[in-house]
Amino acid sequence: MNRMILGAVLALIMAGIGLFWWQGRAQVEEGAPPPEPAIVQPADDELPEADVTGMRGPALPEVTELSREQKRFFRYDRNRDLKITRAEMLSSRTAAFRKLDKDGNNLLTFEEWAVTTVDKFDGADSDGNRELSAEEFATTAPKRRAKPACRC
């Protein structure tokens, strides 16, 4: 019996709170300011005019020459926040990783790495004596990319 009385009292309290909230909402909406009047757009054939005499725009940005280390830093800093996150650091290596990952399971096994290394060694060993001379080893250095021509 006590539970029924308690339930009825709680239901009345909830109904009262809902009523006060509903009335308060209505008063807020009545006191709201009227909407802004619509801005009249000029006809399509009229061009807008402005008096710009004596006005001056912002200064042009200055070109700064970046050092080699700064260029290398910005290759990794994709979002230009002057911080390199782990994801930014690893993102530049995904293409190289995918070349090594022959079966495409996102796991690089020793065999996959070894095949690439052996192929690189065999390509550099021009005389086939299973040893690399200094000249042959120099051919294994990463290729320097040519600077792209200016598209000015």
C-alpha positions in Angstrom: 0.0 0.0 0.0 2.8 2.3 0.9 4.3 1.8 -2.6 1.1 2.8 -4.3 0.9 6.0 -2.3 4.5 6.8 -2.9 4.0 6.1 -6.7 1.0 8.5 -6.8 2.9 11.2 -5.0 5.9 10.9 -7.3 3.5 11.0 -10.3 2.0 14.2 -9.1 5.4 15.8 -8.5 6.5 14.8 -12.0 3.3 16.2 -13.5 3.9 19.5 -11.6 7.5 19.8 -12.7 6.4 19.2 -16.3 3.7 21.8 -16.1 6.1 24.5 -14.7 8.7 23.6 -17.3 6.1 23.9 -20.1 4.8 27.2 -18.8 8.4 28.6 -18.5 9.2 27.5 -22.1 6.1 29.3 -23.4 7.1 32.6 -21.6 10.6 32.4 -23.0 9.3 32.0 -26.6 6.9 34.9 -26.2 9.7 37.2 -25.0 12.0 36.3 -27.9 13.0 39.1 -30.2 11.5 39.3 -33.6 13.4 37.9 -36.5 15.8 40.2 -38.4 14.4 41.7 -41.6 15.5 40.2 -44.8 18.4 42.0 -46.6 17.4 43.3 -49.9 19.7 42.0 -52.7 20.6 44.3 -55.6 19.4 43.3 -59.0 21.7 41.0 -60.9 22.6 43.7 -63.5 23.7 46.1 -60.8 27.3 46.0 -59.6 28.1 46.9 -56.0 30.2 50.0 -55.5 32.5 51.0 -52.7 34.7 54.0 -52.0 38.3 52.6 -51.6 40.2 55.8 -51.7 42.8 56.0 -48.9 42.3 52.3 -48.1 45.3 49.9 -48.2 45.2 46.1 -48.1 47.3 43.9 -46.0 51.0 43.5 -46.7 52.1 40.7 -48.9 53.6 37.7 -47.2 57.4 37.5 -47.3 59.1 34.4 -48.8 61.5 32.7 -46.5 64.0 30.2 -47.7 63.8 27.0 -45.7 66.9 25.1 -44.6 67.3 21.5 -45.7 66.4 20.3 -42.2 63.2 22.5 -42.2 62.1 21.0 -45.5 62.6 17.5 -44.2 60.7 18.4 -41.0 57.7 19.8 -43.0 57.6 16.6 -45.2 56.5 14.8 -42.0 54.5 17.6 -40.4 51.3 17.2 -42.5 49.0 19.5 -40.6 51.7 22.2 -40.1 51.3 22.4 -36.3 55.1 22.3 -35.8 54.8 18.9 -34.1 55.3 15.5 -35.7 53.0 12.9 -34.3 53.7 9.2 -34.5 51.0 8.8 -37.2 52.5 11.6 -39.3 56.0 10.0 -39.0 54.7 6.6 -40.0 52.4 7.8 -42.8 55.3 8.6 -45.1 56.5 5.0 -44.9 53.3 3.2 -45.8 54.0 3.0 -49.5 57.5 1.5 -48.9 55.9 -1.0 -46.4 53.3 -2.0 -48.9 56.0 -2.8 -51.5 57.7 -5.1 -49.0 54.5 -6.7 -47.8 54.0 -9.1 -50.7 51.0 -11.1 -49.3 49.2 -7.9 -48.2 48.4 -9.0 -44.6 50.0 -5.9 -43.0 52.6 -8.1 -41.4 56.2 -8.0 -42.6 57.8 -11.4 -42.2 61.5 -12.0 -42.4 61.1 -13.9 -45.7 59.4 -10.9 -47.3 62.2 -8.6 -46.1 64.9 -11.1 -47.1 63.5 -11.5 -50.6 63.6 -7.7 -51.2 67.1 -7.5 -49.7 68.4 -10.5 -51.8 66.9 -9.0 -55.0 68.6 -5.7 -54.2 71.9 -7.5 -53.6 71.7 -9.5 -56.8 70.8 -6.4 -58.8 73.9 -4.6 -57.4 76.3 -7.6 -57.9 77.0 -6.9 -61.6 80.0 -9.4 -61.9 78.1 -12.2 -60.1 80.9 -13.0 -57.7 78.5 -12.8 -54.6 80.5 -9.9 -53.2 79.9 -6.2 -53.6 82.8 -3.9 -54.4 82.6 -0.2 -53.3 81.4 0.7 -56.8 78.7 -1.9 -56.8 77.6 -1.0 -53.3 77.3 2.7 -54.4 74.5 1.6 -56.8 72.3 0.5 -53.8 72.1 4.1 -52.5 68.6 5.6 -52.6 68.0 7.5 -55.8 68.0 11.2 -55.4 64.8 12.7 -56.8 65.3 15.4 -59.4 63.8 18.7 -58.5 60.6 19.2 -60.4 60.7 21.9 -63.1 59.1 25.1 -62.2 55.5 25.3 -63.6 55.3 29.1 -63.4 
